[in-house]
Amino acid sequence: MKNYPPSFKAAAVARYESRPEATIRSVAIDLGINPETLRNCVRARLRPVRSRKRPRTGSPRPSKTPPWGRNPRSER
C-alpha cells in the first residue's frame, strides 16, 4: 500500500473537483493512482473534521478484571 503525501492528495482532489465532466476513474488514471485511492481522498475531504479526544461524560469504563479476581490460567 502506498502512502501519498497530504499535498499530493489535496492536489488530486482539487484536480477532480475542478473538472466537472471528469470521473474519479479518469482523473486517477491521469495521475497514475488507483481509483479507490482517489475516491477515499475525496470522501475524506467531505467528512467533517472531528477531534480525536472526546470529553468524558458519565461513569468511567469498568475494569476488564472480573469481579472475582484474575484468572490464573491466563497468566501462564
Secondary structure by P-SEA (a helix, b strand, c coil): cccccaaaaaaaaaaaaacccccaaaaaaaacccaaaaaaaaaaaacccccccccccccccccccccccccccccc
